[in-house]
Amino acid sequence: MAHYSKIQKQTLADVEQLEQAIRDRLVYGVLRALEAEVLAGSGTGPHIRGILSTSGIGTVAYSASELPADQVLRGIVSVIAAGANATGIVMNENDWASALIAKPTSGDGHYYSGGPFSSTPQVMWGVPLVPSPAISAGTVLVGDFSLGAQLFIREGVNVLLSDSDGDDFIKNKITLLGEMRAALAVWRPTAFCSVDIAA
């Protein structure tokens, strides 16, 4: 995985702390790319085969008659039925927000969740929930992340600087490249379940 940024050589020399700030952002970008790969990487070329792209994971089809939270519960049950324990839920941040503001279509208009003035734990049905832009809207991943998969880090995030990319040298630019090497093993695909919460 790689993430890069270009900057004028003079700017880098003139502004103290800028190199470290750029390095920090490159590390963040590489780690976000890793998150996307672990969840849904295609497995082709340099890409990791992500959990959602692994054959054999459980599935819960969309049902218009159920709330998304109820469908997630069916995903948790699928993981338990496969002999694993649901240790995490990954949900698109917009789907998570929609679940938090869901209200009955009739009645007093109260929220199913605690509402805006209570603490909002990132948990659903007692399972920790991570809202993430790395998963597509309408898809939720439920799984036993400790039993079902393992991430191997061959090289942590390295940040390299060079003026040899394209015409950087003649334009007085520096390319900063953040990269890492990692692999994912999905030991038990059945320890995961993909839940469709949108048509």
C-alpha positions in Angstrom: 0.0 0.0 0.0 1.2 3.5 -0.8 0.2 7.1 -0.4 2.2 10.1 -1.6 2.4 13.9 -1.6 4.4 16.4 -3.7 5.8 19.7 -2.3 8.2 22.4 -3.4 11.7 21.9 -2.1 11.9 25.5 -0.9 8.7 25.2 1.1 10.0 22.1 2.8 13.2 23.9 3.8 11.4 27.2 4.8 8.7 25.9 7.1 9.8 24.2 10.2 7.9 21.1 11.2 6.3 20.8 7.7 8.2 17.6 6.9 6.9 15.9 10.1 3.4 17.1 9.5 3.4 15.7 6.0 5.0 12.4 7.2 2.2 12.1 9.8 -0.5 12.6 7.1 1.2 10.1 4.8 1.2 7.5 7.6 -2.5 8.2 8.2 -3.2 7.8 4.5 -1.4 4.5 4.3 -3.2 3.2 7.4 -6.6 4.2 5.9 -5.7 2.4 2.6 -4.8 -0.7 4.7 -8.2 -0.5 6.4 -9.9 -0.4 3.0 -7.8 -3.3 1.7 -8.5 -5.5 4.8 -12.2 -4.9 4.5 -12.8 -5.1 0.7 -9.5 -5.4 -1.2 -10.0 -7.2 -4.6 -7.0 -9.6 -4.3 -5.8 -8.7 -7.8 -2.4 -7.2 -8.5 -0.9 -5.6 -5.4 -4.2 -5.6 -3.6 -4.9 -7.7 -0.5 -8.0 -10.0 -0.8 -10.2 -8.3 1.8 -12.6 -10.1 4.1 -15.7 -9.1 2.1 -14.0 -10.4 -1.1 -13.2 -13.8 0.5 -15.4 -16.7 -0.6 -17.3 -18.6 2.2 -18.2 -15.7 4.4 -21.8 -15.7 5.6 -24.4 -13.4 4.1 -27.7 -11.8 5.2 -29.8 -10.5 2.4 -31.6 -7.2 2.5 -35.1 -7.2 3.9 -37.3 -4.1 3.5 -39.5 -5.3 6.5 -36.6 -5.1 9.0 -34.6 -2.3 10.6 -30.9 -2.3 9.7 -30.1 -3.1 13.4 -32.3 -6.2 13.2 -30.5 -7.3 10.1 -27.2 -6.8 11.8 -28.5 -9.1 14.6 -29.1 -11.8 12.0 -25.4 -11.3 11.0 -24.3 -11.8 14.6 -26.4 -15.0 14.8 -24.8 -16.2 11.6 -21.3 -15.8 13.1 -22.3 -17.5 16.3 -23.9 -20.4 14.4 -20.6 -20.9 12.6 -18.9 -21.5 16.0 -17.4 -18.1 16.4 -18.2 -15.0 18.6 -18.9 -11.7 17.1 -16.2 -9.4 18.3 -16.8 -6.4 16.0 -19.1 -4.7 13.5 -17.9 -2.4 10.7 -20.5 -0.1 9.3 -20.3 2.9 6.9 -20.5 6.1 8.9 -23.6 7.2 7.1 -25.4 4.0 7.8 -24.3 4.2 11.4 -25.8 7.8 11.6 -29.0 6.6 10.0 -29.3 3.8 12.6 -28.7 6.3 15.4 -31.5 8.7 14.2 -34.0 6.0 13.4 -37.5 6.6 14.8 -40.8 4.7 14.6 -43.0 5.8 11.8 -45.8 6.4 14.3 -46.0 7.2 18.0 -44.3 9.9 20.0 -41.2 10.3 17.7 -38.7 9.0 20.1 -35.4 7.6 18.8 -34.7 3.9 18.9 -31.3 4.8 20.2 -30.7 7.1 23.2 -31.1 10.2 21.0 -28.8 13.2 20.6 -28.5 14.1 24.3 -27.4 10.7 25.7 -24.0 9.2 25.3 -23.6 7.3 22.0 -21.7 4.2 22.5 -20.2 2.6 19.4 -21.9 -0.7 20.0 -24.8 -2.6 18.5 -26.4 -5.6 20.3 -23.5 -5.6 22.7 -20.9 -5.9 20.0 -18.3 -3.1 19.4 -19.1 -1.1 16.3 -16.6 0.8 14.2 -18.1 3.4 11.8 -15.8 3.5 8.7 -15.7 5.2 5.3 -13.7 2.2 4.1 -16.9 0.0 3.8 -19.5 0.7 1.2 -22.8 2.2 2.3 -25.5 -0.5 2.6 -23.0 -3.2 3.6 -22.2 -4.1 7.2 -19.4 -6.6 8.2 -19.9 -8.6 11.4 -17.2 -11.0 12.5 -14.9 -12.6 15.0 -11.9 -10.6 14.1 -9.6 -12.5 16.5 -10.5 -16.0 15.4 -11.4 -15.4 11.7 -8.5 -13.4 10.3 -4.9 -12.3 11.0 -3.1 -9.3 9.6 0.7 -9.8 9.0 2.8 -6.7 8.8 6.0 -7.4 6.8 7.1 -3.7 6.9 5.5 -1.0 8.9 4.9 2.4 7.3 8.0 3.9 5.8 8.2 7.4 4.5 10.7 8.1 1.7 11.7 11.4 0.0 12.9 11.8 -3.5 13.4 14.4 -6.2 13.7 11.7 -8.9 10.0 11.2 -9.7 9.0 12.4 -13.2 10.2 16.0 -13.6 10.5 16.8 -9.9 14.2 17.5 -10.1 13.9 20.3 -12.7 10.8 21.8 -11.0 12.4 21.8 -7.5 9.8 19.4 -6.1 10.1 16.6 -3.6 7.9 13.5 -3.6 7.2 12.1 -0.2 6.0 8.5 -0.4 4.5 6.5 2.5 4.3 2.8 2.0 4.0 -0.5 3.9 3.9 -4.2 3.2 1.1 -6.3 4.7 -0.8 -9.5 4.1 -4.1 -10.8 5.4 -5.0 -14.4 6.2 -8.7 -15.2 6.6 -8.4 -18.4 8.5 -12.2 -19.0 9.0 -14.4 -17.2 6.4 -17.5 -18.5 8.2 -16.4 -16.3 11.2 -17.6 -13.3 9.2 -20.9 -12.3 7.8 -21.7 -9.6 5.2 -25.1 -7.9 5.9 -26.9 -6.0 3.2 -29.0 -3.2 4.8 -30.0 -1.4 1.6 -31.7 -2.5 -1.6 
